[in-house]
């Protein structure tokens, strides 16, 4: 079977090509990819090429398919898996395999497996590790966004707190505590806000920082502060660039207590150092943002670490349980992965969007790999709709859903392009 895919040959060398897939083996599964959202981690992969820890050294002759936030439909099942999977079944997948200690991962390491394609082959280790998951949701895009949401969920579960009675760790953010999400008005930060508002360890307040009024205004429109109040949680968005003394003003928001859980969502030294200074007694800071520089470092207060039990960790990716939780919560409407999405495109937009990701404003870039369509901001649908009936329909659908991408809009797109699920 032929596939069309975006493949990486080296540093910043991404190519959209059509080629023949081999016949699947008895322990493999052929899938049709429907949606693939673009992750900043893929930009970092493209920037580093062979230097990336997950990239094979022979990509110049055996290029890998990029993209790891993808979902679709199973087409053909190898003999080994016929009791577990059926053609026509929708799937979500967890790319963080860690198979036998190796870093190989879909979207980074495989010649025939990744999300930026029309069809790909799932290798045996994906199924062996239980990383190919059944998906029953109405839309494919929420399954694609299940992967980044699982990373966010993993971060919440990985934070921990201690006590002076024993050495047991209480896992998760602190109940009735103060949460600070730094650089939190981007796509992942908004996902963290959406999840934090319904997390079982209900916090007292969530404070979200940014330095862009535009990003803050969008955040307020998709997850209003009033939405937090409805759940009994004080939700506040603040622009630290406009504060005379950010540390004092943020600390005052907690009545001097400090923040029990700090999530750093931007890889900026000064932000990480500020987060460390804002920790409460037994506070936990999660450095969530992955830097490109492998020598990235920041100063932390070891005096506080020693005397006030502050602690720092970093999380990357989520596990199968996190992905299952993400998909279940999205299906119930308990979280809204759509708050991340600001742009829609086709397979032909992926290479350029990936290489220029830091320079494209807004949040998640969601692509549909069975179609060709320029990367388009949801905010531009209205203007384009004046002359294009498709964008008029998409604009009306998004406006009916608080300006967010949604299952109805996805169906409109598929119908227009004649995409069969």
Protein Blocks (a to p, Z undefined) as FASTA:
>chain_A
ZZdddddfbehiacddddddddddfkbccdddfbdcddfklmmmmmnmmmpmklcfklmm
mccdehjbdcdddfbdcfklmmmpcehiacdddfblogghiabdehklpckbcfbbfbdc
ddfklmmnopaccdfbfbfklmmmmmmmmmmmmmmmmpccddfkbmcdcedjdehiacdd
ehilbmklmmmmmmmmmgfblcfbdcdddfbfklmmmmmmmmcfklmmmnopacddddfk
lpfblmlmmmmmnnonopfbdcdfbdcfklmmmmmmmpcehiacddfbccfblkbccddd
fklmmmnopacdddedjdfklmmmmmmmmmnopacfklmpmbdcdfklmmmmmmmmmmpg
cjdddddfkbccddddfklmmmmmmmmmklmmmmmmmmmngopacfklmmmmmmmnopaZ
Z
